[in-house]
Amino acid sequence: MTPGDFRRMALGLQGAVEGEHMAHPDFRANGRVFATIARDAKWGMVKLSPEQQREFTAAQPVTFVPATGAWGRSGCTMVQLATADRETVGEAMTLAWQGTGKAPKTRTRSKKGRR
């Protein structure tokens, strides 16, 4: 996957816009960052929940790595673009985008069985 592929994937999500954050591209929806491309353009980042991060890093530890420090503990997950496949990154990016509150929420049943 190239940085251009990553960018196109991010901007293909509804309401996504490109900006700049700390001298590198970021992608936002609903005013919140859900992905970035590192300055070296070898890595991307998707903002997952810590649980989602554990799933992706366990499944593909060469491609998905927690960011360092508190950012990583909160779910920021680095994506090594050279080893990434579009389908898996697309899934991770969609989850990150959904985390901005832009995507429709899935309805769940209450304890009484009402929707």
FIRODREN-617800 format. One record per residue: residue number from 1; residue in three letters; chain; x, y, z of N, C-alpha, C, O, CB in turn. Coordinates in nm, 2 decimals. Glycine has a CB too. Example, Ala and Ser with C-alpha at 12.3 -4.5 7.8 and 13.67 -1.06 7.14 Angstrom:
(rec 1, "ALA", "A", (1.32, -0.57, 0.78), (1.23, -0.45, 0.78), (1.32, -0.33, 0.78), (1.42, -0.33, 0.85), (1.13, -0.45, 0.90))
(rec 2, "SER", "A", (1.28, -0.22, 0.71), (1.37, -0.11, 0.71), (1.29, 0.00, 0.79), (1.34, 0.11, 0.80), (1.41, -0.06, 0.57))
This chain:
(rec 1, "MET", "A", (0.08, -0.12, 0.00), (0.00, 0.00, 0.00), (0.09, 0.12, 0.00), (0.19, 0.13, 0.07), (-0.10, 0.00, 0.12))
(rec 2, "THR", "A", (0.05, 0.22, -0.08), (0.13, 0.35, -0.08), (0.06, 0.45, 0.00), (-0.06, 0.44, 0.04), (0.14, 0.40, -0.23))
(rec 3, "PRO", "A", (0.13, 0.56, 0.03), (0.07, 0.67, 0.10), (-0.06, 0.73, 0.02), (-0.15, 0.77, 0.08), (0.17, 0.79, 0.13))
(rec 4, "GLY", "A", (-0.05, 0.73, -0.11), (-0.16, 0.77, -0.19), (-0.28, 0.68, -0.18), (-0.39, 0.73, -0.17), (-0.12, 0.78, -0.34))
(rec 5, "ASP", "A", (-0.26, 0.55, -0.17), (-0.36, 0.45, -0.15), (-0.43, 0.48, -0.01), (-0.56, 0.48, 0.00), (-0.31, 0.31, -0.15))
(rec 6, "PHE", "A", (-0.35, 0.50, 0.09), (-0.40, 0.53, 0.23), (-0.48, 0.66, 0.22), (-0.59, 0.66, 0.28), (-0.28, 0.54, 0.33))
(rec 7, "ARG", "A", (-0.43, 0.76, 0.16), (-0.50, 0.89, 0.15), (-0.64, 0.87, 0.08), (-0.74, 0.92, 0.13), (-0.42, 0.99, 0.07))
(rec 8, "ARG", "A", (-0.64, 0.81, -0.04), (-0.76, 0.79, -0.11), (-0.86, 0.71, -0.03), (-0.98, 0.74, -0.03), (-0.73, 0.71, -0.24))
(rec 9, "MET", "A", (-0.82, 0.61, 0.04), (-0.91, 0.53, 0.13), (-0.97, 0.62, 0.23), (-1.09, 0.61, 0.26), (-0.83, 0.41, 0.19))
(rec 10, "ALA", "A", (-0.89, 0.70, 0.30), (-0.94, 0.79, 0.40), (-1.04, 0.89, 0.35), (-1.15, 0.91, 0.40), (-0.83, 0.86, 0.47))
(rec 11, "LEU", "A", (-1.01, 0.95, 0.24), (-1.09, 1.06, 0.18), (-1.22, 1.00, 0.11), (-1.31, 1.07, 0.08), (-1.01, 1.14, 0.08))
(rec 12, "GLY", "A", (-1.22, 0.87, 0.09), (-1.34, 0.80, 0.03), (-1.45, 0.78, 0.14), (-1.56, 0.74, 0.10), (-1.30, 0.67, -0.02))
(rec 13, "LEU", "A", (-1.42, 0.80, 0.26), (-1.52, 0.79, 0.37), (-1.60, 0.91, 0.38), (-1.55, 1.02, 0.37), (-1.45, 0.75, 0.50))
(rec 14, "GLN", "A", (-1.73, 0.89, 0.40), (-1.83, 1.01, 0.40), (-1.79, 1.11, 0.50), (-1.76, 1.08, 0.62), (-1.97, 0.96, 0.43))
(rec 15, "GLY", "A", (-1.78, 1.24, 0.46), (-1.75, 1.35, 0.55), (-1.60, 1.37, 0.58), (-1.57, 1.46, 0.66), (-1.82, 1.34, 0.67))
(rec 16, "ALA", "A", (-1.51, 1.28, 0.53), (-1.37, 1.29, 0.56), (-1.31, 1.41, 0.48), (-1.34, 1.43, 0.37), (-1.30, 1.16, 0.52))
(rec 17, "VAL", "A", (-1.22, 1.48, 0.56), (-1.14, 1.59, 0.50), (-1.00, 1.57, 0.54), (-0.97, 1.52, 0.64), (-1.20, 1.73, 0.54))
(rec 18, "GLU", "A", (-0.91, 1.63, 0.45), (-0.77, 1.62, 0.48), (-0.72, 1.76, 0.54), (-0.76, 1.86, 0.50), (-0.68, 1.59, 0.36))
(rec 19, "GLY", "A", (-0.64, 1.75, 0.64), (-0.58, 1.87, 0.70), (-0.44, 1.84, 0.73), (-0.38, 1.75, 0.67), (-0.66, 1.91, 0.83))
(rec 20, "GLU", "A", (-0.38, 1.91, 0.83), (-0.24, 1.89, 0.87), (-0.24, 1.90, 1.02), (-0.30, 1.99, 1.08), (-0.15, 1.99, 0.80))
(rec 21, "HIS", "A", (-0.16, 1.81, 1.07), (-0.14, 1.80, 1.22), (0.00, 1.77, 1.25), (0.05, 1.67, 1.20), (-0.24, 1.70, 1.28))
(rec 22, "MET", "A", (0.07, 1.86, 1.32), (0.21, 1.84, 1.36), (0.30, 1.81, 1.23), (0.38, 1.72, 1.24), (0.22, 1.72, 1.46))
(rec 23, "ALA", "A", (0.28, 1.88, 1.13), (0.36, 1.88, 1.01), (0.34, 1.75, 0.92), (0.43, 1.71, 0.85), (0.50, 1.90, 1.04))
(rec 24, "HIS", "A", (0.22, 1.69, 0.94), (0.19, 1.57, 0.85), (0.04, 1.57, 0.83), (-0.03, 1.62, 0.90), (0.24, 1.44, 0.92))
(rec 25, "PRO", "A", (0.00, 1.50, 0.72), (-0.14, 1.50, 0.68), (-0.22, 1.42, 0.78), (-0.18, 1.32, 0.84), (-0.16, 1.43, 0.54))
(rec 26, "ASP", "A", (-0.34, 1.48, 0.81), (-0.44, 1.40, 0.89), (-0.57, 1.40, 0.82), (-0.60, 1.48, 0.73), (-0.45, 1.47, 1.03))
(rec 27, "PHE", "A", (-0.65, 1.31, 0.86), (-0.79, 1.29, 0.80), (-0.89, 1.29, 0.92), (-0.87, 1.22, 1.02), (-0.80, 1.15, 0.72))
(rec 28, "ARG", "A", (-0.99, 1.38, 0.90), (-1.09, 1.40, 1.00), (-1.23, 1.38, 0.95), (-1.26, 1.40, 0.83), (-1.07, 1.55, 1.06))
(rec 29, "ALA", "A", (-1.31, 1.35, 1.04), (-1.46, 1.35, 1.02), (-1.52, 1.40, 1.15), (-1.48, 1.36, 1.26), (-1.51, 1.20, 0.98))
(rec 30, "ASN", "A", (-1.62, 1.47, 1.13), (-1.69, 1.53, 1.25), (-1.59, 1.60, 1.34), (-1.61, 1.61, 1.46), (-1.76, 1.41, 1.33))
(rec 31, "GLY", "A", (-1.49, 1.67, 1.28), (-1.39, 1.74, 1.35), (-1.29, 1.66, 1.43), (-1.21, 1.72, 1.50), (-1.46, 1.83, 1.44))
(rec 32, "ARG", "A", (-1.29, 1.53, 1.41), (-1.20, 1.45, 1.49), (-1.11, 1.37, 1.40), (-1.15, 1.32, 1.29), (-1.28, 1.35, 1.58))
(rec 33, "VAL", "A", (-0.98, 1.36, 1.43), (-0.88, 1.29, 1.36), (-0.91, 1.14, 1.37), (-0.93, 1.09, 1.48), (-0.74, 1.32, 1.40))
(rec 34, "PHE", "A", (-0.91, 1.07, 1.26), (-0.93, 0.92, 1.26), (-0.81, 0.85, 1.19), (-0.79, 0.73, 1.21), (-1.06, 0.88, 1.19))
(rec 35, "ALA", "A", (-0.73, 0.92, 1.12), (-0.61, 0.86, 1.05), (-0.51, 0.97, 1.02), (-0.55, 1.09, 1.01), (-0.65, 0.79, 0.92))
(rec 36, "THR", "A", (-0.39, 0.93, 1.01), (-0.28, 1.03, 0.97), (-0.18, 0.95, 0.88), (-0.18, 0.83, 0.88), (-0.21, 1.09, 1.09))
(rec 37, "ILE", "A", (-0.09, 1.02, 0.81), (0.02, 0.97, 0.74), (0.14, 1.03, 0.81), (0.15, 1.15, 0.82), (0.02, 1.00, 0.58))
(rec 38, "ALA", "A", (0.24, 0.94, 0.84), (0.36, 0.99, 0.91), (0.45, 1.08, 0.81), (0.43, 1.06, 0.69), (0.44, 0.87, 0.96))
(rec 39, "ARG", "A", (0.53, 1.16, 0.87), (0.62, 1.24, 0.79), (0.70, 1.17, 0.69), (0.73, 1.21, 0.58), (0.71, 1.33, 0.88))
(rec 40, "ASP", "A", (0.75, 1.05, 0.73), (0.83, 0.97, 0.65), (0.76, 0.89, 0.54), (0.81, 0.83, 0.45), (0.91, 0.86, 0.73))
(rec 41, "ALA", "A", (0.62, 0.90, 0.54), (0.53, 0.84, 0.45), (0.55, 0.69, 0.44), (0.50, 0.62, 0.34), (0.55, 0.90, 0.31))
(rec 42, "LYS", "A", (0.61, 0.62, 0.54), (0.62, 0.48, 0.54), (0.52, 0.42, 0.64), (0.49, 0.30, 0.63), (0.76, 0.44, 0.59))
(rec 43, "TRP", "A", (0.46, 0.50, 0.72), (0.36, 0.46, 0.81), (0.23, 0.55, 0.81), (0.24, 0.66, 0.78), (0.42, 0.46, 0.96))
(rec 44, "GLY", "A", (0.12, 0.48, 0.83), (0.00, 0.56, 0.86), (-0.04, 0.53, 1.00), (0.02, 0.45, 1.07), (-0.12, 0.51, 0.76))
(rec 45, "MET", "A", (-0.15, 0.59, 1.04), (-0.20, 0.57, 1.18), (-0.35, 0.57, 1.17), (-0.41, 0.65, 1.10), (-0.15, 0.68, 1.28))
(rec 46, "VAL", "A", (-0.42, 0.48, 1.24), (-0.56, 0.48, 1.25), (-0.59, 0.48, 1.40), (-0.53, 0.41, 1.48), (-0.62, 0.35, 1.18))
(rec 47, "LYS", "A", (-0.69, 0.55, 1.44), (-0.73, 0.57, 1.58), (-0.84, 0.47, 1.61), (-0.96, 0.49, 1.58), (-0.78, 0.71, 1.61))
(rec 48, "LEU", "A", (-0.80, 0.36, 1.67), (-0.89, 0.25, 1.71), (-0.92, 0.25, 1.86), (-0.86, 0.33, 1.93), (-0.84, 0.11, 1.67))
(rec 49, "SER", "A", (-1.02, 0.17, 1.90), (-1.03, 0.15, 2.04), (-0.92, 0.06, 2.09), (-0.86, -0.01, 2.01), (-1.17, 0.09, 2.08))
(rec 50, "PRO", "A", (-0.88, 0.06, 2.22), (-0.78, -0.03, 2.26), (-0.81, -0.18, 2.23), (-0.72, -0.26, 2.19), (-0.76, -0.02, 2.41))
(rec 51, "GLU", "A", (-0.94, -0.22, 2.24), (-0.98, -0.35, 2.21), (-0.96, -0.38, 2.06), (-0.90, -0.49, 2.02), (-1.12, -0.38, 2.25))
(rec 52, "GLN", "A", (-1.00, -0.29, 1.97), (-0.98, -0.31, 1.83), (-0.83, -0.32, 1.80), (-0.79, -0.40, 1.71), (-1.04, -0.19, 1.75))
(rec 53, "GLN", "A", (-0.75, -0.23, 1.86), (-0.61, -0.23, 1.84), (-0.55, -0.37, 1.87), (-0.47, -0.42, 1.80), (-0.54, -0.12, 1.93))
(rec 54, "ARG", "A", (-0.59, -0.43, 1.99), (-0.54, -0.56, 2.02), (-0.57, -0.66, 1.92), (-0.48, -0.75, 1.89), (-0.59, -0.60, 2.16))
(rec 55, "GLU", "A", (-0.69, -0.66, 1.86), (-0.73, -0.75, 1.76), (-0.64, -0.74, 1.63), (-0.59, -0.84, 1.58), (-0.87, -0.74, 1.72))
(rec 56, "PHE", "A", (-0.62, -0.62, 1.59), (-0.54, -0.60, 1.46), (-0.39, -0.63, 1.49), (-0.33, -0.69, 1.40), (-0.55, -0.45, 1.41))
(rec 57, "THR", "A", (-0.34, -0.59, 1.60), (-0.19, -0.61, 1.63), (-0.17, -0.76, 1.65), (-0.06, -0.81, 1.62), (-0.15, -0.53, 1.75))
(rec 58, "ALA", "A", (-0.26, -0.83, 1.70), (-0.25, -0.98, 1.72), (-0.26, -1.05, 1.59), (-0.18, -1.14, 1.56), (-0.35, -1.03, 1.82))
(rec 59, "ALA", "A", (-0.35, -1.01, 1.50), (-0.37, -1.07, 1.37), (-0.25, -1.04, 1.27), (-0.21, -1.13, 1.20), (-0.50, -1.03, 1.31))
(rec 60, "GLN", "A", (-0.20, -0.92, 1.27), (-0.10, -0.88, 1.18), (0.01, -0.79, 1.25), (0.01, -0.67, 1.23), (-0.16, -0.80, 1.06))
(rec 61, "PRO", "A", (0.09, -0.86, 1.33), (0.19, -0.78, 1.42), (0.30, -0.71, 1.34), (0.36, -0.62, 1.39), (0.25, -0.87, 1.51))
(rec 62, "VAL", "A", (0.32, -0.75, 1.22), (0.42, -0.68, 1.14), (0.36, -0.55, 1.08), (0.43, -0.45, 1.06), (0.48, -0.77, 1.02))
(rec 63, "THR", "A", (0.24, -0.55, 1.05), (0.17, -0.43, 0.98), (0.11, -0.34, 1.09), (0.12, -0.22, 1.07), (0.06, -0.48, 0.89))
(rec 64, "PHE", "A", (0.05, -0.39, 1.19), (-0.02, -0.30, 1.29), (0.06, -0.30, 1.42), (0.09, -0.41, 1.48), (-0.16, -0.35, 1.32))
(rec 65, "VAL", "A", (0.10, -0.18, 1.47), (0.18, -0.17, 1.59), (0.12, -0.05, 1.67), (0.09, 0.05, 1.61), (0.33, -0.14, 1.56))
(rec 66, "PRO", "A", (0.10, -0.07, 1.80), (0.06, 0.05, 1.88), (0.16, 0.16, 1.87), (0.28, 0.14, 1.87), (0.04, 0.00, 2.03))
(rec 67, "ALA", "A", (0.10, 0.28, 1.86), (0.19, 0.40, 1.87), (0.26, 0.41, 2.00), (0.21, 0.34, 2.10), (0.10, 0.54, 1.84))
(rec 68, "THR", "A", (0.36, 0.48, 2.02), (0.43, 0.49, 2.14), (0.36, 0.57, 2.25), (0.28, 0.66, 2.21), (0.57, 0.54, 2.12))
(rec 69, "GLY", "A", (0.38, 0.54, 2.37), (0.33, 0.61, 2.48), (0.18, 0.61, 2.50), (0.11, 0.51, 2.46), (0.37, 0.75, 2.47))
(rec 70, "ALA", "A", (0.13, 0.72, 2.56), (-0.01, 0.73, 2.59), (-0.10, 0.72, 2.46), (-0.21, 0.67, 2.47), (-0.04, 0.86, 2.66))
(rec 71, "TRP", "A", (-0.05, 0.77, 2.35), (-0.13, 0.77, 2.22), (-0.16, 0.62, 2.19), (-0.27, 0.59, 2.15), (-0.05, 0.84, 2.11))
(rec 72, "GLY", "A", (-0.06, 0.54, 2.20), (-0.07, 0.40, 2.17), (-0.17, 0.33, 2.27), (-0.25, 0.24, 2.23), (0.06, 0.33, 2.17))
(rec 73, "ARG", "A", (-0.15, 0.36, 2.40), (-0.24, 0.30, 2.50), (-0.39, 0.34, 2.48), (-0.48, 0.27, 2.52), (-0.20, 0.34, 2.64))
(rec 74, "SER", "A", (-0.41, 0.46, 2.41), (-0.55, 0.50, 2.39), (-0.61, 0.45, 2.26), (-0.72, 0.47, 2.23), (-0.55, 0.65, 2.39))
(rec 75, "GLY", "A", (-0.52, 0.37, 2.18), (-0.58, 0.31, 2.06), (-0.51, 0.35, 1.93), (-0.54, 0.29, 1.83), (-0.72, 0.33, 2.05))
(rec 76, "CYS", "A", (-0.43, 0.46, 1.93), (-0.36, 0.50, 1.81), (-0.27, 0.39, 1.76), (-0.18, 0.34, 1.83), (-0.28, 0.63, 1.83))
(rec 77, "THR", "A", (-0.29, 0.34, 1.64), (-0.23, 0.22, 1.59), (-0.16, 0.26, 1.46), (-0.22, 0.30, 1.36), (-0.33, 0.11, 1.56))
(rec 78, "MET", "A", (-0.03, 0.23, 1.46), (0.06, 0.26, 1.34), (0.04, 0.14, 1.24), (0.02, 0.03, 1.27), (0.21, 0.27, 1.38))
(rec 79, "VAL", "A", (0.04, 0.18, 1.11), (0.02, 0.09, 1.00), (0.14, 0.10, 0.91), (0.16, 0.20, 0.85), (-0.12, 0.12, 0.92))
(rec 80, "GLN", "A", (0.22, -0.01, 0.90), (0.33, -0.01, 0.81), (0.28, -0.03, 0.67), (0.23, -0.14, 0.63), (0.44, -0.13, 0.85))
(rec 81, "LEU", "A", (0.29, 0.07, 0.59), (0.23, 0.07, 0.46), (0.29, -0.03, 0.36), (0.21, -0.09, 0.28), (0.24, 0.21, 0.39))
(rec 82, "ALA", "A", (0.42, -0.06, 0.37), (0.48, -0.15, 0.28), (0.43, -0.30, 0.30), (0.43, -0.37, 0.20), (0.63, -0.15, 0.31))
(rec 83, "THR", "A", (0.38, -0.33, 0.42), (0.33, -0.47, 0.44), (0.17, -0.47, 0.45), (0.12, -0.58, 0.46), (0.39, -0.52, 0.57))
(rec 84, "ALA", "A", (0.11, -0.36, 0.43), (-0.04, -0.35, 0.45), (-0.11, -0.40, 0.33), (-0.07, -0.38, 0.22), (-0.08, -0.21, 0.49))
(rec 85, "ASP", "A", (-0.23, -0.46, 0.35), (-0.31, -0.50, 0.24), (-0.44, -0.41, 0.25), (-0.48, -0.37, 0.36), (-0.35, -0.65, 0.24))
(rec 86, "ARG", "A", (-0.49, -0.37, 0.14), (-0.60, -0.28, 0.13), (-0.73, -0.32, 0.21), (-0.79, -0.24, 0.28), (-0.64, -0.25, -0.01))
(rec 87, "GLU", "A", (-0.76, -0.45, 0.20), (-0.88, -0.50, 0.27), (-0.87, -0.48, 0.42), (-0.96, -0.43, 0.48), (-0.90, -0.64, 0.24))
(rec 88, "THR", "A", (-0.76, -0.52, 0.48), (-0.75, -0.51, 0.63), (-0.73, -0.36, 0.67), (-0.79, -0.32, 0.77), (-0.62, -0.58, 0.67))
(rec 89, "VAL", "A", (-0.66, -0.28, 0.60), (-0.65, -0.14, 0.63), (-0.78, -0.07, 0.61), (-0.82, 0.01, 0.69), (-0.54, -0.07, 0.54))
(rec 90, "GLY", "A", (-0.86, -0.11, 0.51), (-0.99, -0.06, 0.49), (-1.08, -0.09, 0.61), (-1.16, 0.00, 0.65), (-1.05, -0.11, 0.37))
(rec 91, "GLU", "A", (-1.07, -0.21, 0.66), (-1.15, -0.24, 0.78), (-1.11, -0.16, 0.90), (-1.20, -0.10, 0.97), (-1.14, -0.39, 0.81))
(rec 92, "ALA", "A", (-0.98, -0.15, 0.92), (-0.93, -0.07, 1.04), (-0.97, 0.08, 1.02), (-1.01, 0.14, 1.12), (-0.78, -0.08, 1.05))
(rec 93, "MET", "A", (-0.96, 0.13, 0.90), (-0.99, 0.27, 0.88), (-1.14, 0.30, 0.90), (-1.17, 0.40, 0.95), (-0.94, 0.32, 0.74))
(rec 94, "THR", "A", (-1.22, 0.21, 0.85), (-1.36, 0.22, 0.87), (-1.40, 0.23, 1.02), (-1.48, 0.31, 1.06), (-1.44, 0.11, 0.80))
(rec 95, "LEU", "A", (-1.34, 0.14, 1.10), (-1.36, 0.14, 1.24), (-1.32, 0.28, 1.30), (-1.38, 0.33, 1.39), (-1.29, 0.03, 1.31))
(rec 96, "ALA", "A", (-1.20, 0.32, 1.26), (-1.15, 0.45, 1.31), (-1.24, 0.57, 1.27), (-1.28, 0.65, 1.36), (-1.01, 0.48, 1.25))
(rec 97, "TRP", "A", (-1.29, 0.57, 1.15), (-1.39, 0.67, 1.10), (-1.52, 0.66, 1.18), (-1.57, 0.76, 1.22), (-1.42, 0.65, 0.95))
(rec 98, "GLN", "A", (-1.57, 0.54, 1.21), (-1.69, 0.52, 1.29), (-1.67, 0.58, 1.43), (-1.77, 0.63, 1.49), (-1.73, 0.38, 1.30))
(rec 99, "GLY", "A", (-1.55, 0.58, 1.48), (-1.52, 0.63, 1.61), (-1.53, 0.78, 1.62), (-1.53, 0.83, 1.73), (-1.38, 0.59, 1.65))
(rec 100, "THR", "A", (-1.54, 0.85, 1.51), (-1.56, 0.99, 1.51), (-1.70, 1.03, 1.53), (-1.73, 1.15, 1.56), (-1.51, 1.06, 1.38))
(rec 101, "GLY", "A", (-1.79, 0.94, 1.53), (-1.93, 0.97, 1.55), (-2.00, 1.00, 1.41), (-2.12, 1.04, 1.41), (-1.95, 1.08, 1.64))
(rec 102, "LYS", "A", (-1.93, 1.00, 1.30), (-1.98, 1.03, 1.17), (-2.07, 0.92, 1.11), (-2.16, 0.95, 1.04), (-1.87, 1.07, 1.08))
(rec 103, "ALA", "A", (-2.03, 0.80, 1.14), (-2.10, 0.68, 1.08), (-2.23, 0.65, 1.16), (-2.24, 0.68, 1.28), (-2.01, 0.56, 1.08))
(rec 104, "PRO", "A", (-2.33, 0.59, 1.09), (-2.45, 0.55, 1.16), (-2.42, 0.45, 1.27), (-2.34, 0.36, 1.25), (-2.55, 0.50, 1.06))
(rec 105, "LYS", "A", (-2.48, 0.47, 1.38), (-2.46, 0.37, 1.49), (-2.55, 0.25, 1.47), (-2.66, 0.26, 1.42), (-2.49, 0.44, 1.63))
(rec 106, "THR", "A", (-2.50, 0.14, 1.51), (-2.58, 0.02, 1.51), (-2.67, 0.02, 1.63), (-2.62, 0.04, 1.74), (-2.49, -0.11, 1.51))
(rec 107, "ARG", "A", (-2.80, -0.01, 1.61), (-2.89, -0.01, 1.72), (-2.88, -0.14, 1.79), (-2.85, -0.25, 1.73), (-3.04, 0.01, 1.67))
(rec 108, "THR", "A", (-2.90, -0.14, 1.92), (-2.89, -0.26, 2.00), (-3.02, -0.28, 2.08), (-3.09, -0.18, 2.11), (-2.77, -0.26, 2.10))
(rec 109, "ARG", "A", (-3.05, -0.40, 2.12), (-3.17, -0.42, 2.20), (-3.15, -0.38, 2.35), (-3.04, -0.40, 2.40), (-3.21, -0.57, 2.19))
(rec 110, "SER", "A", (-3.26, -0.33, 2.41), (-3.25, -0.30, 2.55), (-3.28, -0.43, 2.62), (-3.31, -0.53, 2.56), (-3.35, -0.19, 2.59))
(rec 111, "LYS", "A", (-3.27, -0.42, 2.75), (-3.30, -0.54, 2.84), (-3.44, -0.59, 2.82), (-3.47, -0.71, 2.84), (-3.27, -0.51, 2.98))
(rec 112, "LYS", "A", (-3.53, -0.50, 2.79), (-3.67, -0.54, 2.77), (-3.71, -0.58, 2.63), (-3.82, -0.61, 2.60), (-3.76, -0.42, 2.81))
(rec 113, "GLY", "A", (-3.61, -0.59, 2.54), (-3.63, -0.64, 2.41), (-3.68, -0.54, 2.31), (-3.70, -0.57, 2.20), (-3.72, -0.75, 2.41))
(rec 114, "ARG", "A", (-3.69, -0.41, 2.35), (-3.73, -0.30, 2.26), (-3.61, -0.25, 2.19), (-3.50, -0.26, 2.24), (-3.80, -0.19, 2.33))
(rec 115, "ARG", "A", (-3.63, -0.20, 2.07), (-3.52, -0.14, 1.99), (-3.53, 0.01, 2.00), (-3.45, 0.08, 1.95), (-3.53, -0.17, 1.84))
